[in-house]
Structure formats: structure tokens, C-alpha cells
């Protein structure tokens, strides 16, 4: 006689590694949360392995989403699942409400968040949900072809769909985010190693297991990021995508060594400034981030440096033309 399926579900348990993959919470973080906040009470098997029930996994998933949206872990750790889900729904609804001047018209009405999407299935779901405060400005069938499909596009949020996260994923994601000028990156994925997940989170990416629900999409697409608002920081101004560097450091060194007639030696000084600005632009892009808000700040600094660098490059071209200096090709 077959067993009652309800009994089988009741007996289902997950180990720490599986919980980490399902919820996006690193095992080390999960241990800290258990020790400091008694967030869940995992059982132990006969061999001493920690076990979690499906309800506990669900609760941890919702807590992770709330923490990613800016809630302090201490404020949500003791709440039951019903209360946590209510907070998640409230946060999603709040994403549709007017939110001040950060992304507003002159009359104070909040503008839709501009979203660029890489991934057919994800684009289809976003279109199906018809989120009122999400404006899809462009989409690509997949991340590999997104560079061409999103050329010339400016977006506040980059949504990327990837079946797996690999070592080269970070480079692809960073390149696309810089191309569209995104201040927020959301990655929907199937499977990944914890090391790759940590690397992408350190870059400021918000990671979510596929498929993203409508509530998750609304919450994650908030602009500016909830974490920045909770901190009381001023919203970051949106900047247009930055053009790539026209001159590398070797070319700038050649200009700085060229003979000039101007007493102020402007080509030399501009070359030195461009080297420093380009290095800071690279530094900002590679700087480690502790949170989504921190990542947004570093991306903003990179855009500011890139914008200033592009203006200085135009100035250098005019100065060397006036001096009759040949620019390196």
C-alpha cells in the first residue's frame, strides 16, 4: 500500500549546503544567523548533520529577500512566515508608490524604472506581469548576444537570465552593466558554486533563483535601492553610458614625452590627468562592495570618472592638434 504523500513531505529535510543553494544564504552566514538570532532551529541527524524542513527553507528565502532589500537581519529574524511574507508584499507595493525626487518628474510623479533584459524567458515573464513602474527599454534573447542588442541603450536596472553562473559570468555581467549604465544588476540563475555567488554579490549583483516571481521583480527593481534609502544617503544621479577609453597609458606616455611649444605644457598635464583618471575608473570598477548600495556607489564613481575622462580626452585631442603632435593610433 503506497504511503501517504503528506507523510513523505513532512519527513523531507535539507542539509546546510542545499539550503545555501536554495536560499542564496552562504553556509557561514546561516551559521551566524542561527547563533546570534536563533533564526531557525535545525534538527540534527544521527550523524550530527544539520537538517532543515521545507517550511524553514521557505522562511529563510523570504528573510534573504527582505535583507537584500534593506531590512536589518535583527529586525526580521524573530518574525513568523506570515508576517515576513506580508512585509515582502508591502515592500513590493511600495515600489509602485511615489518615492520622492530621485526618479521623478518636475511635478513629483515617479517615473518608471528603465530596465534592460538579457534572456527570452525572463523578458516574457516581465511583459506578462505588466509591472506599472517597470519600463523595458530593450531586451536580448540571451546574455551572449546582449552586447549588440543593447548597444546605445541606457537603463537603470539590468536584468540577466543565466542557467548557470560560471567564472566568465562576472566579466559578461560587468561589461553589460557598464554598457547600459545600470545602477542595479539583478541576476536570475539556476545553479552556481558558492564561490561564484560570493564573487558576484561582492560586485553588487542581486542574485535570485529562477524563476523570479512578480513580487521579487517589483522589490528588486526598486530605484533607488532600498538599502541606500534606509541609510539616509542622497540618491545617486543617473549618468549616461560612458564611452570606452580612446588612449591607453602607453599612448598617453608618448604624448607626455612629445616636445611642445606652449609654456604651460598642457599636453603633458592632460596626459598625466588622463592616466590618473583612467586608473581610478578601473579601480572603481574592480573595488569590492559590501552591499548592493555600496556596489551602486562604486559603479557611480566609475561612471563619474569615465565621464570626466572622456571630456579630458576631447580636450587632449584639441590641444595636440593645436601643437601639431601626432596622436598614437
C-alpha positions in Angstrom: 0.0 0.0 0.0 1.5 3.4 -1.0 2.5 5.8 1.7 0.5 8.9 2.4 2.3 11.7 0.4 1.7 14.1 3.2 3.9 11.9 5.4 6.7 11.9 2.8 6.6 15.7 2.6 6.6 16.1 6.3 9.8 14.0 6.5 11.6 15.9 3.8 14.7 17.7 5.1 17.6 19.6 3.6 21.2 19.8 4.6 23.1 23.1 5.0 24.7 23.0 1.6 21.3 22.5 -0.1 19.7 25.3 1.9 22.5 27.7 0.9 21.9 26.9 -2.8 18.1 27.2 -2.5 18.1 30.4 -0.5 21.2 32.2 -1.6 22.4 32.4 2.0 26.1 31.3 2.4 26.5 28.5 4.9 28.8 30.7 7.0 26.1 33.4 7.1 23.5 30.9 8.0 25.5 29.7 11.0 26.0 33.3 12.2 22.3 34.0 11.9 21.5 30.8 13.8 23.9 31.6 16.6 23.1 35.3 17.0 19.4 35.4 16.3 18.2 31.8 16.6 16.7 32.4 13.2 15.7 28.7 12.8 16.1 25.6 14.9 17.7 23.0 12.7 17.5 19.4 13.7 20.5 17.1 13.6 20.6 13.7 12.1 22.1 10.7 13.8 25.5 11.6 12.2 25.3 15.2 13.5 24.4 16.9 10.2 22.1 19.9 10.4 18.7 19.4 8.8 16.1 22.0 7.7 12.4 21.5 6.9 10.8 22.8 3.8 8.9 25.5 5.8 12.3 26.6 7.3 13.8 26.9 3.8 10.8 29.0 2.7 11.1 31.3 5.7 14.9 31.7 5.1 14.3 32.5 1.4 11.8 35.3 2.4 14.2 36.7 5.0 17.0 36.7 2.5 14.9 38.8 0.1 14.0 41.3 2.8 17.6 41.6 3.9 18.7 42.2 0.3 16.0 44.9 0.1 17.5 46.8 3.0 15.9 45.3 6.2 18.3 44.6 9.1 18.5 40.9 9.9 17.9 41.6 13.6 14.5 43.2 12.7 13.2 40.2 10.8 14.9 37.2 12.4 12.2 36.6 15.0 9.1 37.1 12.8 7.0 34.2 11.6 6.5 33.3 7.9 3.1 35.0 7.6 4.5 38.3 8.9 7.6 38.1 6.7 5.5 37.4 3.6 3.3 40.4 4.4 6.4 42.6 4.7 7.6 41.3 1.3 4.2 42.1 -0.3 4.2 45.6 1.3 7.7 46.3 0.1 6.6 45.2 -3.5 3.6 47.5 -3.3 5.8 50.4 -2.0 7.9 50.0 -5.1 4.9 51.3 -7.1 4.3 54.3 -4.9 5.8 57.8 -5.4 9.2 57.9 -3.9 10.5 61.5 -3.8 12.7 63.2 -6.2 15.3 60.6 -7.0 13.5 59.4 -10.1 10.7 61.9 -10.6 9.2 64.4 -12.9 9.1 68.1 -12.1 5.5 67.6 -10.8 6.8 64.9 -8.3 5.3 61.9 -10.1 7.6 58.9 -10.0 8.9 57.8 -13.4 9.1 54.1 -14.4 12.4 52.4 -13.8 14.2 51.8 -17.1 15.1 48.1 -17.4 17.2 46.3 -19.9 16.8 42.5 -20.1 19.1 39.7 -21.3 17.1 36.5 -21.6 14.0 35.5 -23.5 12.1 33.7 -20.7 12.7 36.5 -18.3 11.6 39.1 -20.8 8.4 37.2 -21.4 7.5 37.0 -17.7 8.2 40.7 -17.2 6.0 41.5 -20.1 3.3 39.2 -18.8 3.3 40.8 -15.3 2.9 44.3 -16.9 4.5 46.0 -13.9 3.4 49.6 -13.9 6.7 51.0 -12.7 9.0 49.0 -14.9 9.7 50.2 -18.4 11.5 47.7 -20.6 13.8 49.8 -22.8 15.4 46.9 -24.6 15.9 43.1 -24.5 18.1 40.4 -25.9 17.5 36.7 -26.4 20.4 35.9 -24.1 23.4 37.3 -22.4 25.9 36.3 -25.1 24.1 38.4 -27.8 23.2 41.2 -25.4 26.2 43.4 -26.2 24.9 44.1 -29.7 21.2 44.1 -28.8 21.7 46.7 -26.0 24.0 48.9 -27.9 23.2 52.6 -27.4 20.6 51.7 -24.6 20.5 53.5 -21.3 18.9 51.7 -18.3 18.7 52.0 -14.6 18.4 48.2 -14.0 20.0 45.3 -15.9 18.1 42.0 -15.6 20.1 39.0 -16.7 18.9 35.4 -17.1 21.6 32.7 -16.8 21.0 28.9 -16.4 24.3 28.6 -14.6 26.9 31.1 -13.2 30.4 30.4 -14.5 33.8 32.0 -13.9 33.4 34.2 -17.0 29.9 35.3 -16.0 31.2 38.2 -13.9 33.0 39.7 -16.8 29.9 39.4 -19.1 27.7 41.0 -16.4 30.0 43.8 -15.7 30.5 44.6 -19.3 26.7 44.8 -20.0 26.1 46.8 -16.9 28.8 49.4 -17.8 27.4 49.5 -21.4 23.9 50.4 -20.4 24.9 52.5 -17.3 22.9 50.3 -14.9 23.0 51.3 -11.3 21.5 47.9 -10.3 22.1 44.4 -11.6 19.7 41.5 -11.0 20.8 38.0 -12.0 18.2 35.2 -12.3 20.0 31.9 -12.4 19.6 28.2 -11.9 22.8 26.8 -10.4 26.2 28.1 -9.3 29.0 27.3 -7.0 29.1 29.3 -3.7 32.4 30.8 -4.7 30.9 32.3 -7.9 27.9 33.5 -6.0 30.1 35.3 -3.4 32.1 36.9 -6.2 29.0 38.3 -8.0 27.5 39.5 -4.7 30.8 41.3 -3.9 30.4 43.1 -7.3 27.0 44.3 -6.1 24.8 41.9 -8.1 21.4 40.8 -6.6 21.1 37.1 -7.2 17.8 35.3 -7.3 16.9 31.7 -8.1 14.9 31.2 -11.3 12.1 31.8 -11.8 11.6 35.2 -10.3 8.1 35.9 -9.0 6.2 39.1 -9.7 6.8 40.2 -6.0 10.5 39.6 -6.3 10.8 41.6 -9.5 8.9 44.5 -8.1 11.0 44.5 -5.0 14.4 44.1 -6.7 13.6 46.7 -9.4 13.1 49.5 -6.8 15.0 52.6 -7.6 17.0 53.9 -5.9 18.0 50.7 -4.0 16.1 50.3 -0.7 19.4 49.9 1.2 20.6 53.3 0.1 17.3 54.9 1.1 17.4 53.2 4.5 20.8 54.6 5.1 19.6 58.2 4.5 22.2 58.7 1.7 21.4 61.1 -1.1 20.2 59.3 -4.3 22.8 58.8 -6.9 22.4 60.8 -10.1 21.9 58.8 -13.2 24.7 59.2 -15.8 24.6 58.2 -19.4 26.8 55.2 -20.6 30.5 56.1 -20.8 32.5 55.7 -23.9 35.5 53.3 -23.8 39.0 54.8 -23.4 40.4 56.3 -26.6 44.0 56.2 -25.4 45.8 53.6 -23.3 48.6 54.5 -20.8 51.3 53.8 -23.4 49.8 56.2 -25.9 49.4 58.9 -23.2 53.1 58.4 -22.2 54.1 59.1 -25.8 52.1 62.4 -25.8 53.6 63.4 -22.4 57.1 62.9 -23.8 56.5 64.8 -27.0 58.1 68.3 -27.5 55.6 71.2 -27.1 55.8 74.9 -27.8 53.2 76.0 -25.2 54.8 77.2 -22.0 52.1 75.6 -19.8 52.8 72.2 -21.3 49.1 71.4 -21.5 49.5 68.1 -23.4 51.8 66.8 -20.7 49.5 67.8 -17.9 46.4 66.4 -19.7 48.2 63.1 -20.4 49.0 62.8 -16.7 45.5 63.6 -15.7 44.1 61.0 -18.1 46.4 58.3 -16.8 45.2 59.0 -13.2 41.5 59.3 -14.2 41.7 56.1 -16.2 43.4 54.3 -13.4 40.7 55.5 -10.9 38.0 54.4 -13.3 39.4 50.9 -13.4 39.9 50.9 -9.6 36.2 51.9 -9.1 35.1 49.1 -11.4 37.2 46.5 -9.5 36.6 47.8 -6.0 35.0 45.2 -3.7 31.5 46.0 -2.4 29.9 45.1 0.9 26.2 45.6 -0.2 24.1 46.5 -3.2 24.2 50.1 -2.1 28.0 50.0 -1.9 28.2 48.5 -5.3 25.9 51.2 -6.7 28.2 53.8 -5.3 31.3 52.3 -6.8 29.5 52.0 -10.2 28.5 55.6 -9.9 32.2 56.6 -9.1 33.3 54.6 -12.2 30.8 56.5 -14.4 31.8 59.9 -13.0 35.5 59.1 -13.6 34.7 57.8 -17.1 32.6 60.9 -18.0 35.5 63.1 -16.8 38.0 61.0 -18.6 36.0 61.3 -21.9 35.9 65.1 -21.6 39.6 65.3 -20.9 40.2 63.1 -23.9 38.4 65.6 -26.1 40.5 68.4 -24.6 43.7 66.4 -25.3 42.7 66.0 -28.9 42.2 69.7 -29.4 45.4 70.6 -27.6 47.6 68.2 -29.6 46.1 69.4 -32.8 47.0 72.9 -31.9 50.5 71.7 -31.1 50.9 69.7 -34.2 51.5 66.5 -32.2 50.7 63.2 -33.9 48.4 61.1 -31.7 49.3 57.4 -31.4 47.0 55.1 -33.3 
